[in-house]
């Protein structure tokens, strides 16, 4: 039996144990992670936490809706038992009707034939790191090999001793200026997430410095469930000109090669970014984005 539970009704210990034991468990689904990105999250729970599905909700003008928070690419159903398409459909049909608008992502192991949703395929890029660095690097594109060499010739240096606030500042001063959807509260959420992961020993900050020892690029990775997620990065103009991000990711791959983990680039549906990630010899995975709109006519009109 699948139950809908409010946040206060959820046994967080049992929830996290389910995610940890799930064959498709991922860090986005842990209770503490959900508590940071969506404090009032709710959930669907099968029996005694055999399977779970997080629901991140908000309310506007009295109407409740489900959304996919920043810094969480995939949610959906996580299970310690065999997970079929029928089971995913059962969970989706258990979402309460109080949620009039639903815009959520499933994970790569969730399939559905629920026709009540508009379904769109989304792309994610992953690279297995179990091989030696030499074997992984053989599959780099020629363009990537040239850019890594170029970065080294430009005197760029990698450091794993970086202040994450400096990395965030580079983002704010560059790409962040053009992102109207990225608000102050989102930077606060990101900072909380990074601080928690760093304190727990599962967060890794990497920086690229120029010959003047000035930070020009940085990234933050989170490790969990045999996966390292490339959760956040920043670059300035110099970093782009000198191929800093090519060097950063190559260094991280080298540092973590021959480990039973997968590097999750967390995207992308942008063709240029996908090409960049694929240039490291990585593979494309598909996850599903679901939408359902049952808003009243007038609210839909105002929304448009």
C-alpha angles and dihedrals in degrees: 000000000000118000131193110226132189116228095262091051095056119101097224094195093055091042093054092045089056092050091047093051096040116111087225098038116149134180095248089070101056115112094238092051091049089047090059100045097035112013095189096048119152133196152210114232128191115215111307095352096294088141132007139190122195119221118199110199142181135179130224126179088349095306120119121216140172122235141172109248124223113270093028112094097172139027126147126117123345118191143182089200133058108302116212133177088252090056091051089049090050091054093048091051088052093063105114118252090233086085102082095177123042125185109162141142125231122208127258092264095054119094125179141181095188103141093193087081133065103234125205127181115233129194129236126178123216137178125198111224099192092103124080117273090248092057093045093048091052087070095053113115117252089246091057092048090052093048094049089052090047092053092053092047089052089061097248116160131201122225131182091193100081134141106238091212088062089053091050091048090056088053093048092050094050127020093009091067090069098043107093091174092059105086135182091264090055091056088049091051091049091050092050091049094049094045092051094048092046092050090050092051095243098101125087124192119196127185137189118214129193125226089276089058091248119144110244101163139014144171142194124216129191121206124206141128093017090304135105113205122207091220104166141007141170136196137177129209094274091052091055093047093049098041094243097161092054088057094044095054093042089053092049092049090050092048092052102035119125091034124119093245139107123228107225111201089192096228164283138228088160106097096217093048091045089052090051093052093043089053088076090065094261128148134236122245127187129224129176129246114205128202131182125171120195097153118141114267095252093050090049090052091051091046091056 
